[in-house]
Amino acid sequence: ENNIHVKYLGKGLLIMIDYVELDNIPVTSNNLINILWDRNCEMTLAELTAATNSEFSTQWSKQEIKQFLGLLVQMEYVQTRRQGFKLYYSALGYGEEL
């Protein structure tokens, strides 16, 4: 089922993403993969935690988000790249020509 998720940012600014719900993963994992698809860039754990809590009005900790991301990596929806001490997450296929 596809939904449109709209977030009001104030001053007339909206973020719109076409929300795709995968029925084989938890809601929070769905939220994370949709953020990665919408942003179409690599994001750190801190960035994903802040984006999830802001976009979906939640209060997940970084450790909790990391568990949901682990599921997405295990299921091969998300890939990781380490640079120094930082781990970057991106939707599988990020940076590839469509």
Summary of the structure (lengths in Angstrom):
residues: 98
radius of gyration: 13.3
end to end distance: 23.0
largest distance: 39.7
contacts: 246
relative contact order: 0.17
helix: 38%
strand: 32%
